[in-house]
Amino acid sequence: MTKSYDIAVIGGGPGGYMAALHAARFGKKVMLVEKDFLGGTCLNRGCIPSKTWLKNAEIIEAIELSREWGIQTDNITISLDKMKKRKDEVISRLRNGVMFLLKQGKIDVYEAEGFVEEGNIVKVVSDKKEERVQTDKIIVATGSSPSVPPIDGLDSASFYTSDTIFDIEKIPSSLTIIGGGVIGVELATIFSSLKTNVTIIEMAGRIIPTEDADASKALAKSLQKKGVQILTDAKVTSVKQNGDKTIVECLNEKGESVSVEGEALLVSVGRKPNLSAVQAVKLEQNGPFIKVNEKMETSYPNIYAVGDVIGGYQLAHAAYMEGIVAASNAAGCERKMDEKVVPRCIFTLPEVASVGLTEEEAERKGLQVKAERFDLAGNGKALVSGDTSGFIKIVYDEKYGEIIGVTMVGPHVTEMISEASSFISLEGTVEELANMIHPHPTISESFFDVARNIIDKSKK
């Protein structure tokens, strides 16, 4: 064992490479081990490829809408090969950017698989060799992989997961999606724009069940308008391959059997942590995930964990901050993770963005809150854009008017949610928001309009 490092990072996704970069800024000697591609799931199989294709969907919808405005176009033709080529080019460029930053930080990158061993040792295994490296601190950022539920017949059927769907060989005439969470609804948006007949099967009572009920209702209405069929309160009982068709059997809320046939099947029911790197050390777990405290410390001395492997939000931007917090503590600079203000974004059309507590969550916690909603049907920019189906909702403390939660549905609201995050982070009130001038005409001024309505009602 000839090499040694101050900090070793296992996993090169958002949490891992951010941790490595931040640790290097502290002047630490850092190694990063990544067995696949830099950027992790987000860059290679998740956020970036899906948003690249969602941009295609947005353009297709805009072209179709423009025909109603007097802009005539020929029939749209779609090249899946060119879509995939552009997606790969975007991924490659960003991946190279991550590598450039790591080189700038003088971080040693190992293209290998990393395993944690007793005594702060990382075993590095590649096709060429195996070596052991001594470290002072270790940050585990090994991410997650798609969960595949034990559905009868699924192992004998052809199906995609979020890891494989972007390599699909042709646009299917019909697609069945098991799971109506974030990934499921985003992919439903993409394929419905490509004129695929999409059916979503969701076990909960509504799609995106962890988000605001009004947001779920608005998104469901929009998807159904595009021809997407949505089955909620539906439990999948079996899957059967019938030639080039996949048949999904499920029970609806009445206990009746429903059969859904599709040319392609996507299983999107969540993600499970990748724990192979830590099998040699017995880390305490929180369910299937590695348990950490607010410093991102695990139950084992000098070992930290960040990103999907610890569960929680399982969002790239949350992993970024977790990586920064872990690296700071590993470098001897105490820092704690604040999860109160983590924006959540769904890049459907319309988009859904939220931060803080939903109205239902606040009520479950026993908080004395009120909620006010402003529909984009009353917003000039939304009307000009031809997209008035959304709304903005503020959840606020009844006594002081402090903003504790915001949900937005509409065009490009994922770009607007950070303003709401700032208010919550700074414990801002609806009165302060109502006194802040917003530009006109913009979608963002609807955030001001909600606050203005709250203040006007309080004076009556």
matplotlib code that plots the C-alpha trace (Angstrom):
import matplotlib.pyplot as plt

x = [0.0, 2.1, -0.6, -2.5, -5.0, -6.7, -10.1, -11.4, -14.7, -16.4, -18.8, -18.6, -22.2, -23.4, -22.8, -19.5, -17.8, -19.0, -17.6, -14.3, -14.1, -15.0, -12.5, -9.8, -10.6, -9.6, -6.2, -6.8, -5.3, -8.3, -9.1, -12.3, -13.3, -16.0, -16.6, -18.9, -19.2, -18.6, -21.8, -23.7, -27.3, -28.3, -26.0, -25.9, -29.3, -31.6, -31.8, -29.9, -31.2, -34.7, -34.6, -32.9, -35.9, -38.4, -37.1, -38.0, -41.5, -41.8, -40.9, -43.4, -46.2, -45.2, -45.4, -48.8, -50.1, -48.7, -51.0, -53.9, -52.2, -51.9, -48.4, -48.8, -46.2, -45.9, -46.4, -43.8, -41.4, -39.3, -35.9, -35.3, -31.7, -31.1, -32.8, -30.4, -27.4, -28.1, -28.8, -25.4, -23.6, -25.0, -24.1, -20.6, -20.0, -21.1, -19.2, -16.0, -16.7, -16.8, -13.5, -11.9, -13.0, -11.6, -8.3, -8.2, -8.7, -5.7, -8.0, -6.9, -9.7, -9.7, -11.8, -12.6, -14.9, -14.3, -14.9, -14.5, -12.5, -11.7, -9.1, -10.1, -8.8, -10.4, -9.9, -9.8, -10.7, -10.4, -10.0, -6.3, -5.4, -6.5, -4.9, -5.6, -5.3, -5.0, -7.2, -8.0, -11.7, -14.1, -17.2, -19.6, -21.6, -22.5, -25.9, -28.9, -30.4, -34.0, -36.1, -37.8, -40.7, -41.4, -44.4, -45.5, -44.2, -42.1, -38.8, -40.0, -41.2, -39.5, -39.4, -37.4, -36.3, -35.3, -31.7, -32.5, -35.4, -33.2, -31.6, -34.9, -34.6, -37.8, -40.7, -43.3, -46.9, -48.0, -46.3, -47.4, -45.8, -45.9, -45.5, -46.9, -44.1, -41.7, -39.9, -43.1, -44.9, -41.9, -41.5, -45.2, -44.9, -42.0, -43.6, -47.1, -45.5, -44.0, -47.6, -47.2, -50.4, -49.3, -51.0, -49.8, -50.6, -50.2, -50.9, -51.7, -54.8, -53.2, -50.1, -47.1, -48.7, -46.0, -46.8, -49.7, -53.0, -54.0, -50.7, -51.4, -54.9, -53.7, -50.9, -53.3, -55.8, -53.0, -51.7, -55.2, -55.8, -52.7, -54.2, -52.5, -54.6, -54.1, -55.2, -54.9, -55.6, -54.4, -52.3, -50.3, -50.8, -49.0, -47.1, -47.3, -45.3, -47.6, -45.4, -44.4, -47.0, -46.7, -49.9, -50.2, -52.9, -54.0, -56.8, -58.6, -60.0, -63.1, -61.1, -62.0, -59.4, -58.1, -55.8, -53.5, -51.7, -48.7, -45.9, -43.4, -43.4, -41.5, -41.1, -40.7, -41.5, -38.5, -34.8, -32.8, -29.4, -26.2, -24.5, -21.9, -19.1, -19.8, -20.5, -17.3, -18.2, -21.5, -23.0, -26.3, -29.1, -32.3, -34.5, -32.6, -30.5, -27.3, -28.1, -26.4, -26.7, -26.9, -23.1, -23.5, -21.6, -22.4, -22.3, -18.7, -15.9, -14.5, -17.0, -19.6, -22.4, -24.3, -26.7, -29.2, -27.5, -28.8, -32.4, -34.3, -35.1, -32.8, -32.3, -29.1, -29.1, -29.7, -26.7, -24.6, -25.1, -24.8, -21.4, -20.3, -21.4, -19.6, -16.4, -16.4, -16.7, -14.2, -11.8, -12.3, -14.6, -17.9, -21.1, -24.6, -27.2, -30.3, -33.1, -35.8, -35.4, -34.9, -36.8, -38.5, -39.0, -40.9, -40.2, -43.5, -45.5, -46.7, -43.9, -44.4, -42.1, -42.4, -40.4, -41.2, -44.4, -47.5, -50.8, -51.5, -48.1, -48.5, -51.9, -50.6, -48.0, -50.7, -49.5, -51.9, -51.6, -53.6, -53.2, -53.9, -53.9, -53.6, -54.6, -52.5, -55.7, -55.4, -51.8, -51.0, -47.8, -49.4, -52.3, -49.8, -47.9, -51.0, -50.5, -52.9, -53.6, -51.3, -51.4, -49.2, -50.1, -48.6, -48.9, -48.3, -48.3, -51.7, -50.2, -47.2, -47.7, -44.4, -44.2, -43.6, -44.4, -45.0, -46.2, -46.1, -47.6, -47.0, -44.5, -40.9, -41.8, -38.7, -36.8, -39.0, -39.0, -35.7, -37.4, -39.8, -36.8, -35.2, -38.3, -38.6, -34.9, -34.9, -38.2, -39.9, -43.6, -46.4, -46.5, -42.8, -43.5, -46.5, -44.3, -41.8, -42.1, -42.1, -41.6, -44.7, -45.7, -44.1, -45.3, -43.3, -45.5, -48.2, -46.1, -46.6, -50.3, -50.9, -49.3, -51.3, -54.5, -53.7, -53.0, -56.1, -58.3, -56.8, -57.9, -61.5]
y = [0.0, 2.9, 5.6, 7.6, 10.3, 12.8, 12.1, 9.4, 9.7, 6.6, 7.6, 10.3, 11.5, 15.0, 14.4, 12.6, 15.0, 18.0, 16.5, 15.9, 19.4, 21.0, 18.9, 19.9, 23.6, 22.9, 21.9, 18.2, 15.4, 13.8, 10.7, 9.9, 6.4, 5.9, 2.6, 4.0, 7.5, 10.7, 12.5, 9.5, 8.8, 12.5, 13.3, 10.0, 8.4, 10.8, 14.6, 15.6, 13.1, 13.5, 17.3, 17.2, 15.2, 17.3, 20.3, 18.4, 17.9, 21.6, 22.5, 20.0, 21.4, 25.0, 24.2, 22.6, 25.5, 28.0, 26.7, 28.1, 31.5, 31.6, 30.2, 27.3, 24.5, 21.2, 18.0, 17.4, 14.6, 13.2, 11.5, 9.4, 8.9, 12.7, 13.0, 10.4, 11.9, 15.4, 13.8, 12.0, 15.2, 17.2, 14.4, 14.1, 17.9, 18.0, 14.9, 16.4, 19.5, 17.5, 15.9, 19.3, 20.6, 17.5, 17.9, 21.6, 20.5, 18.1, 15.2, 11.7, 9.9, 6.1, 4.4, 1.5, 0.1, 1.2, -0.8, 0.4, -1.8, -1.6, 0.9, 3.6, 1.6, 1.8, -1.3, -0.1, -2.8, -2.3, -4.7, -4.2, -4.4, -4.3, -2.1, -0.8, 2.9, 4.3, 7.3, 9.5, 10.1, 8.4, 9.8, 7.3, 8.6, 5.4, 6.4, 4.3, 2.1, 1.5, -0.7, -3.6, -4.9, -8.6, -8.6, -12.0, -12.5, -9.3, -11.2, -13.0, -9.8, -7.1, -3.8, -0.6, 1.3, 4.9, 3.7, 2.1, 4.0, 6.6, 3.8, 2.7, 1.7, 3.1, 5.3, 2.8, 3.2, 2.6, 2.7, 1.5, 3.2, 1.5, 4.4, 7.9, 9.6, 12.3, 10.0, 8.4, 11.7, 13.3, 10.3, 10.3, 13.9, 13.1, 10.1, 11.6, 14.5, 11.8, 10.6, 7.4, 6.3, 6.4, 4.8, 5.5, 3.0, 4.4, 2.6, 5.8, 7.8, 10.3, 10.9, 12.7, 11.7, 13.4, 16.8, 19.3, 17.7, 20.7, 20.3, 16.6, 17.4, 20.1, 17.9, 15.0, 17.2, 18.4, 14.9, 13.6, 16.4, 15.2, 11.7, 10.1, 7.6, 7.6, 4.7, 5.5, 3.3, 0.5, -2.4, -4.3, -8.0, -9.5, -8.8, -11.1, -10.9, -11.7, -11.5, -7.9, -6.7, -6.5, -7.0, -5.6, -6.9, -4.7, -4.3, -0.9, 0.7, -1.4, -4.6, -5.1, -6.6, -4.2, -5.2, -2.7, -3.7, -1.8, -2.1, -1.0, -1.1, 1.2, 0.3, 3.5, 2.8, 4.3, 3.7, 1.5, 2.4, 0.9, -0.6, -3.0, -0.6, -0.7, -4.4, -4.9, -2.3, -2.5, 0.9, 1.6, 2.0, 4.0, 1.4, 0.3, 3.5, 4.5, 6.4, 9.8, 12.7, 16.4, 16.4, 13.6, 11.3, 7.6, 5.4, 4.4, 6.8, 8.9, 7.6, 10.0, 9.3, 11.6, 11.5, 8.8, 6.2, 8.0, 8.3, 11.5, 13.7, 11.8, 15.0, 16.1, 19.6, 18.1, 15.8, 18.8, 20.4, 17.1, 16.7, 20.1, 19.5, 16.1, 17.5, 20.4, 18.2, 15.7, 18.6, 19.7, 22.6, 21.9, 22.3, 21.0, 20.2, 22.3, 20.3, 22.8, 24.6, 22.0, 22.9, 20.0, 20.3, 18.2, 19.1, 18.2, 20.5, 22.4, 22.2, 21.7, 23.2, 23.4, 24.1, 23.9, 22.3, 21.6, 22.5, 18.9, 18.4, 21.6, 20.4, 17.0, 18.7, 20.5, 24.0, 26.9, 27.8, 29.3, 28.9, 31.2, 30.3, 32.5, 30.9, 31.8, 32.4, 35.9, 36.4, 38.4, 36.6, 33.2, 34.3, 35.6, 32.3, 30.2, 28.3, 29.4, 26.0, 26.5, 28.3, 29.5, 28.6, 30.0, 28.3, 30.7, 30.9, 32.2, 34.3, 36.1, 35.5, 33.7, 31.8, 28.1, 26.5, 27.3, 25.3, 26.5, 24.9, 26.5, 27.4, 27.5, 27.6, 25.5, 28.7, 30.7, 28.5, 29.8, 33.1, 31.2, 29.3, 32.6, 33.8, 30.6, 30.5, 34.2, 33.6, 36.2, 37.1, 37.5, 41.2, 41.6, 39.7, 42.0, 45.1, 43.8, 45.1, 42.4, 43.0, 43.0, 41.1, 38.0, 34.7, 35.5, 38.5, 35.9, 35.1, 38.8, 38.6, 35.8, 37.8, 40.9, 39.0, 37.7, 41.2, 42.6, 39.9, 40.5, 44.1, 43.4]
z = [0.0, -1.3, -1.9, 0.7, 0.6, 3.0, 1.6, -0.7, -2.5, -3.9, -6.7, -9.3, -9.5, -8.4, -4.7, -5.2, -7.6, -5.7, -2.5, -4.2, -5.6, -2.3, -0.4, -2.8, -2.2, 1.5, 0.2, 0.8, -1.2, -2.8, -4.8, -6.6, -7.7, -10.4, -12.1, -14.8, -16.2, -14.4, -13.6, -12.2, -12.9, -13.2, -16.1, -17.9, -17.4, -15.6, -15.4, -18.5, -21.1, -19.9, -20.0, -23.4, -24.7, -22.8, -24.7, -27.9, -26.4, -25.6, -29.2, -30.6, -28.4, -29.4, -33.1, -32.7, -30.7, -33.2, -35.9, -33.9, -34.0, -37.8, -38.2, -40.6, -40.8, -42.6, -40.8, -38.1, -38.7, -35.8, -36.0, -32.9, -34.1, -34.2, -30.8, -29.3, -31.0, -29.6, -26.1, -26.3, -27.4, -24.4, -22.0, -23.4, -23.2, -19.6, -18.7, -20.1, -18.1, -14.9, -15.8, -16.5, -13.1, -11.3, -13.2, -12.2, -8.6, -8.9, -7.9, -8.8, -10.7, -10.7, -13.3, -11.2, -8.5, -4.9, -1.8, 1.8, 4.2, 7.9, 8.9, 6.4, 3.4, 0.0, -2.2, -5.9, -8.4, -12.2, -15.2, -15.0, -11.3, -7.7, -5.1, -1.6, -0.7, 2.8, 3.5, 6.5, 5.6, 3.1, 1.5, 0.0, -2.9, -4.8, -5.8, -6.6, -9.3, -10.5, -8.3, -10.1, -8.0, -7.7, -10.1, -11.3, -14.9, -15.0, -15.2, -18.4, -20.1, -22.0, -20.1, -19.7, -16.6, -16.4, -16.9, -20.3, -21.8, -23.5, -25.6, -27.0, -30.6, -32.0, -30.9, -29.7, -30.8, -27.2, -23.8, -20.4, -17.5, -14.1, -11.6, -11.7, -9.8, -11.1, -13.6, -14.8, -15.6, -17.2, -19.6, -20.2, -21.3, -23.7, -25.4, -25.6, -27.6, -29.9, -30.6, -28.5, -26.7, -23.1, -20.1, -16.5, -13.8, -10.3, -7.0, -5.0, -5.3, -7.6, -9.7, -8.1, -4.7, -2.6, -4.1, -3.5, -4.4, -6.6, -8.5, -9.1, -10.3, -12.7, -14.1, -14.5, -16.4, -18.7, -19.4, -20.1, -22.5, -24.4, -24.6, -21.7, -19.8, -16.0, -13.8, -10.1, -7.1, -9.4, -8.1, -10.8, -10.3, -13.3, -16.5, -19.6, -22.8, -25.8, -29.0, -29.4, -26.9, -23.1, -21.1, -17.6, -15.4, -12.4, -9.9, -9.7, -6.6, -6.9, -7.0, -10.7, -13.0, -15.7, -18.6, -20.3, -23.5, -24.9, -27.3, -24.7, -20.9, -18.5, -14.8, -12.8, -9.1, -7.3, -6.8, -4.4, -2.9, -4.3, -1.2, -2.6, -1.7, 2.1, 2.6, 4.6, 7.2, 9.1, 8.6, 10.4, 8.0, 7.7, 6.0, 2.9, 2.9, 4.8, 7.9, 8.4, 10.7, 9.8, 9.2, 6.8, 9.2, 9.2, 12.2, 11.4, 12.3, 9.4, 6.9, 5.4, 2.9, 0.5, -2.4, -3.4, -1.2, 1.9, 0.6, 1.3, -1.6, -4.1, -6.1, -7.8, -6.2, -2.7, -3.4, -4.4, -1.0, 0.9, -0.8, 0.2, 3.8, 4.0, 2.5, 4.9, 7.9, 6.5, 6.1, 9.7, 9.1, 10.8, 8.7, 9.0, 6.3, 6.3, 4.5, 5.2, 1.9, -0.9, -4.1, -5.9, -9.7, -12.2, -15.8, -17.3, -19.6, -17.6, -15.1, -11.4, -8.8, -5.0, -1.9, 1.8, 3.1, 1.1, 2.6, 3.6, 5.2, 7.3, 8.5, 9.4, 11.5, 13.4, 12.2, 12.0, 8.4, 5.6, 1.8, -1.1, -4.7, -7.9, -11.2, -14.2, -16.2, -14.7, -15.8, -18.9, -19.8, -19.4, -21.7, -24.3, -24.0, -24.5, -21.3, -18.5, -17.0, -13.9, -10.6, -7.8, -4.2, -1.0, 2.4, 5.2, 9.0, 10.2, 13.0, 11.5, 7.8, 7.4, 4.1, 4.8, 1.5, -2.2, -5.1, -8.7, -11.8, -15.2, -17.9, -16.6, -12.9, -12.2, -13.0, -10.6, -7.5, -6.2, -5.3, -3.1, -1.6, -0.7, 1.1, 3.1, 3.9, 5.1, 7.0, 4.7, 5.1, 2.6, 3.6, 2.5, -0.7, -1.4, -1.0, -3.5, -7.1, -9.8, -13.5, -15.8, -17.8, -16.4, -14.9, -11.8, -10.9, -10.1, -7.0, -6.0, -6.9, -4.4, -1.6, -2.7, -2.5, 1.0, 2.2, 0.6, 2.2, 5.6, 5.5, 4.8]

ax = plt.figure().add_subplot(projection="3d")
ax.plot(x, y, z, "-o")
ax.set_aspect("equal")
plt.show()
